[in-house]
Amino acid sequence: MSLPTQVRLVEVGPRDGLQNEAQAIDLADKIRLVDDLAAAGLTHIEAGSFVSPKWVPQMAGSAEVLAGIQRRPGVRYSALTPNLRGLEAALQAGVDEVAVFAAASESFSQRNINCSINESLQRFEPLMEAAARHNLPVRGYVSCVLGCPYEGDIAPTAVARVAKALTEMGCYEISLGDTIGVGTPNATRRLIETVARDLPRERLAGHFHDTYGQALANIYASLLEGVAVFDSSVAGLGGCPYAQGATGNVASEDVLYLLHGLGIATGVDLQRLAEAGQRICQRLGRANGSRVARALLAGRA
């Protein structure tokens, strides 16, 4: 299969990235990050999450973030909504899209949201119905698709079942998440081949963490399987609060460098993105997790 000529990046740094930071993050810094990402050319930005601040304190103020950003034409600003209450708050904040999440692992589902996979899917039904009434697109995440911290390997058929269920409920796209970053290219290709028996490949996305340094290799494997949408996080921000040792999402800058080297169009300015990532890292007092950004910025200095 030939490589896609164009790829859409879903920038999850403001949500999946910042939610794992230990220190408090100023509202102004969150807003600046979203605006910087849009200015760099990203057209799909997950700007926040409407979950209880008790469970994810860094996502408090997501409504204020969405109210404070300078919305750019052609940019889709989305948010994670685990339940109907979250959806209602997201609608009031004026999101363009919401996302729901389910696990491919029973153990992960129980420890993450205290219910079985089937129960989690049932909980989404009123949310999906309300989103449909408001003509609001819903994106679905499936976590632990290539491995679980409690169960180990996950059967591709188990992932396919959850992905199909979310699609039948109304999700327009399914993001397959290697939550703990244990996947390898062959396993990634087998997974996509299995899920694609039920769902068109153009409705699939890849979401890879880089714990074992395999994220870019897994993205390339996904490209070979016809997947043309990938989640990434500026400066490699992120992790997983329910998977100890899991590192951040693959860095957006590193993914861009790979894609541009393959001649694949993204519409994103790599230099501006690297500067955006460095700016938020300086505000957080942490090292930049993108090798490409570090190289670019060092060269400029």
LINRAUR-V396585 format. One record per residue. N is the residue number from 0. RES is the residue in one letter. D_CENTER is the distance of its C-alpha to the mean C-alpha in Angstrom with 2 decimals. Layout:
n=N res=RES d_center=D_CENTER
n=N res=RES d_center=D_CENTER
//
This chain:
n=0 res=M d_center=25.20
n=1 res=S d_center=24.85
n=2 res=L d_center=21.72
n=3 res=P d_center=20.00
n=4 res=T d_center=21.52
n=5 res=Q d_center=18.53
n=6 res=V d_center=14.76
n=7 res=R d_center=12.20
n=8 res=L d_center=9.34
n=9 res=V d_center=6.44
n=10 res=E d_center=6.64
n=11 res=V d_center=4.62
n=12 res=G d_center=7.89
n=13 res=P d_center=9.90
n=14 res=R d_center=8.17
n=15 res=D d_center=6.42
n=16 res=G d_center=8.88
n=17 res=L d_center=11.90
n=18 res=Q d_center=12.01
n=19 res=N d_center=13.37
n=20 res=E d_center=16.02
n=21 res=A d_center=19.52
n=22 res=Q d_center=21.39
n=23 res=A d_center=21.51
n=24 res=I d_center=19.75
n=25 res=D d_center=21.84
n=26 res=L d_center=20.83
n=27 res=A d_center=22.10
n=28 res=D d_center=19.80
n=29 res=K d_center=16.67
n=30 res=I d_center=18.22
n=31 res=R d_center=19.25
n=32 res=L d_center=15.83
n=33 res=V d_center=14.44
n=34 res=D d_center=17.74
n=35 res=D d_center=17.71
n=36 res=L d_center=14.42
n=37 res=A d_center=15.90
n=38 res=A d_center=19.17
n=39 res=A d_center=17.83
n=40 res=G d_center=17.11
n=41 res=L d_center=13.42
n=42 res=T d_center=13.64
n=43 res=H d_center=10.33
n=44 res=I d_center=9.19
n=45 res=E d_center=7.50
n=46 res=A d_center=10.74
n=47 res=G d_center=11.22
n=48 res=S d_center=11.71
n=49 res=F d_center=15.04
n=50 res=V d_center=15.77
n=51 res=S d_center=19.05
n=52 res=P d_center=19.55
n=53 res=K d_center=21.59
n=54 res=W d_center=18.67
n=55 res=V d_center=16.09
n=56 res=P d_center=18.49
n=57 res=Q d_center=16.29
n=58 res=M d_center=14.79
n=59 res=A d_center=18.39
n=60 res=G d_center=19.27
n=61 res=S d_center=16.22
n=62 res=A d_center=18.95
n=63 res=E d_center=20.81
n=64 res=V d_center=17.95
n=65 res=L d_center=17.69
n=66 res=A d_center=21.49
n=67 res=G d_center=21.85
n=68 res=I d_center=19.72
n=69 res=Q d_center=21.58
n=70 res=R d_center=20.09
n=71 res=R d_center=20.37
n=72 res=P d_center=21.43
n=73 res=G d_center=19.08
n=74 res=V d_center=15.88
n=75 res=R d_center=13.73
n=76 res=Y d_center=12.72
n=77 res=S d_center=10.63
n=78 res=A d_center=10.38
n=79 res=L d_center=9.74
n=80 res=T d_center=13.23
n=81 res=P d_center=14.51
n=82 res=N d_center=17.99
n=83 res=L d_center=20.50
n=84 res=R d_center=21.31
n=85 res=G d_center=17.81
n=86 res=L d_center=17.86
n=87 res=E d_center=21.26
n=88 res=A d_center=20.24
n=89 res=A d_center=17.36
n=90 res=L d_center=19.98
n=91 res=Q d_center=22.39
n=92 res=A d_center=20.00
n=93 res=G d_center=19.73
n=94 res=V d_center=16.10
n=95 res=D d_center=15.71
n=96 res=E d_center=13.24
n=97 res=V d_center=11.93
n=98 res=A d_center=9.55
n=99 res=V d_center=11.11
n=100 res=F d_center=10.50
n=101 res=A d_center=13.16
n=102 res=A d_center=14.07
n=103 res=A d_center=16.07
n=104 res=S d_center=18.19
n=105 res=E d_center=20.85
n=106 res=S d_center=21.28
n=107 res=F d_center=17.68
n=108 res=S d_center=17.77
n=109 res=Q d_center=21.08
n=110 res=R d_center=20.20
n=111 res=N d_center=16.90
n=112 res=I d_center=18.14
n=113 res=N d_center=21.78
n=114 res=C d_center=22.16
n=115 res=S d_center=22.22
n=116 res=I d_center=19.76
n=117 res=N d_center=22.29
n=118 res=E d_center=22.74
n=119 res=S d_center=19.06
n=120 res=L d_center=19.16
n=121 res=Q d_center=22.43
n=122 res=R d_center=21.11
n=123 res=F d_center=18.74
n=124 res=E d_center=21.81
n=125 res=P d_center=23.10
n=126 res=L d_center=19.76
n=127 res=M d_center=19.43
n=128 res=E d_center=23.07
n=129 res=A d_center=22.77
n=130 res=A d_center=19.85
n=131 res=A d_center=22.04
n=132 res=R d_center=24.97
n=133 res=H d_center=23.22
n=134 res=N d_center=21.88
n=135 res=L d_center=18.34
n=136 res=P d_center=15.66
n=137 res=V d_center=13.45
n=138 res=R d_center=10.26
n=139 res=G d_center=10.12
n=140 res=Y d_center=7.99
n=141 res=V d_center=10.40
n=142 res=S d_center=10.35
n=143 res=C d_center=13.03
n=144 res=V d_center=13.60
n=145 res=L d_center=15.52
n=146 res=G d_center=16.98
n=147 res=C d_center=17.48
n=148 res=P d_center=18.98
n=149 res=Y d_center=21.72
n=150 res=E d_center=22.46
n=151 res=G d_center=21.78
n=152 res=D d_center=21.25
n=153 res=I d_center=19.79
n=154 res=A d_center=21.63
n=155 res=P d_center=19.83
n=156 res=T d_center=21.89
n=157 res=A d_center=20.36
n=158 res=V d_center=16.84
n=159 res=A d_center=18.52
n=160 res=R d_center=20.21
n=161 res=V d_center=17.23
n=162 res=A d_center=15.44
n=163 res=K d_center=18.81
n=164 res=A d_center=19.38
n=165 res=L d_center=16.25
n=166 res=T d_center=17.28
n=167 res=E d_center=20.83
n=168 res=M d_center=19.91
n=169 res=G d_center=18.58
n=170 res=C d_center=14.88
n=171 res=Y d_center=15.00
n=172 res=E d_center=12.07
n=173 res=I d_center=10.68
n=174 res=S d_center=7.50
n=175 res=L d_center=9.27
n=176 res=G d_center=7.94
n=177 res=D d_center=10.46
n=178 res=T d_center=10.08
n=179 res=I d_center=13.27
n=180 res=G d_center=13.29
n=181 res=V d_center=16.59
n=182 res=G d_center=16.22
n=183 res=T d_center=18.65
n=184 res=P d_center=19.14
n=185 res=N d_center=21.74
n=186 res=A d_center=19.84
n=187 res=T d_center=16.81
n=188 res=R d_center=19.36
n=189 res=R d_center=21.08
n=190 res=L d_center=18.03
n=191 res=I d_center=17.29
n=192 res=E d_center=21.03
n=193 res=T d_center=21.27
n=194 res=V d_center=18.53
n=195 res=A d_center=19.90
n=196 res=R d_center=23.25
n=197 res=D d_center=22.13
n=198 res=L d_center=19.43
n=199 res=P d_center=19.64
n=200 res=R d_center=17.54
n=201 res=E d_center=16.72
n=202 res=R d_center=14.81
n=203 res=L d_center=12.51
n=204 res=A d_center=9.30
n=205 res=G d_center=8.48
n=206 res=H d_center=5.86
n=207 res=F d_center=8.50
n=208 res=H d_center=9.77
n=209 res=D d_center=13.11
n=210 res=T d_center=15.51
n=211 res=Y d_center=18.14
n=212 res=G d_center=17.59
n=213 res=Q d_center=16.68
n=214 res=A d_center=13.22
n=215 res=L d_center=14.94
n=216 res=A d_center=17.48
n=217 res=N d_center=15.09
n=218 res=I d_center=13.56
n=219 res=Y d_center=17.21
n=220 res=A d_center=18.09
n=221 res=S d_center=15.51
n=222 res=L d_center=17.02
n=223 res=L d_center=20.37
n=224 res=E d_center=19.42
n=225 res=G d_center=18.66
n=226 res=V d_center=14.87
n=227 res=A d_center=14.11
n=228 res=V d_center=10.49
n=229 res=F d_center=7.85
n=230 res=D d_center=4.41
n=231 res=S d_center=6.10
n=232 res=S d_center=7.49
n=233 res=V d_center=11.06
n=234 res=A d_center=13.72
n=235 res=G d_center=11.62
n=236 res=L d_center=11.17
n=237 res=G d_center=10.01
n=238 res=G d_center=11.03
n=239 res=C d_center=11.59
n=240 res=P d_center=14.52
n=241 res=Y d_center=15.69
n=242 res=A d_center=15.77
n=243 res=Q d_center=18.30
n=244 res=G d_center=18.18
n=245 res=A d_center=14.57
n=246 res=T d_center=13.68
n=247 res=G d_center=10.76
n=248 res=N d_center=7.89
n=249 res=V d_center=9.86
n=250 res=A d_center=11.29
n=251 res=S d_center=10.85
n=252 res=E d_center=14.65
n=253 res=D d_center=15.24
n=254 res=V d_center=13.32
n=255 res=L d_center=15.34
n=256 res=Y d_center=18.48
n=257 res=L d_center=18.16
n=258 res=L d_center=17.61
n=259 res=H d_center=20.39
n=260 res=G d_center=22.59
n=261 res=L d_center=22.30
n=262 res=G d_center=23.36
n=263 res=I d_center=20.21
n=264 res=A d_center=19.76
n=265 res=T d_center=16.66
n=266 res=G d_center=18.50
n=267 res=V d_center=17.05
n=268 res=D d_center=19.60
n=269 res=L d_center=18.87
n=270 res=Q d_center=21.50
n=271 res=R d_center=20.37
n=272 res=L d_center=16.78
n=273 res=A d_center=18.37
n=274 res=E d_center=20.56
n=275 res=A d_center=17.83
n=276 res=G d_center=16.18
n=277 res=Q d_center=19.68
n=278 res=R d_center=20.59
n=279 res=I d_center=17.98
n=280 res=C d_center=18.79
n=281 res=Q d_center=22.43
n=282 res=R d_center=21.97
n=283 res=L d_center=20.29
n=284 res=G d_center=22.98
n=285 res=R d_center=20.82
n=286 res=A d_center=20.79
n=287 res=N d_center=18.50
n=288 res=G d_center=16.33
n=289 res=S d_center=16.40
n=290 res=R d_center=19.55
n=291 res=V d_center=19.71
n=292 res=A d_center=19.58
n=293 res=R d_center=22.23
n=294 res=A d_center=24.37
n=295 res=L d_center=24.22
n=296 res=L d_center=25.02
n=297 res=A d_center=27.72
n=298 res=G d_center=29.27
n=299 res=R d_center=29.47
n=300 res=A d_center=31.04
//
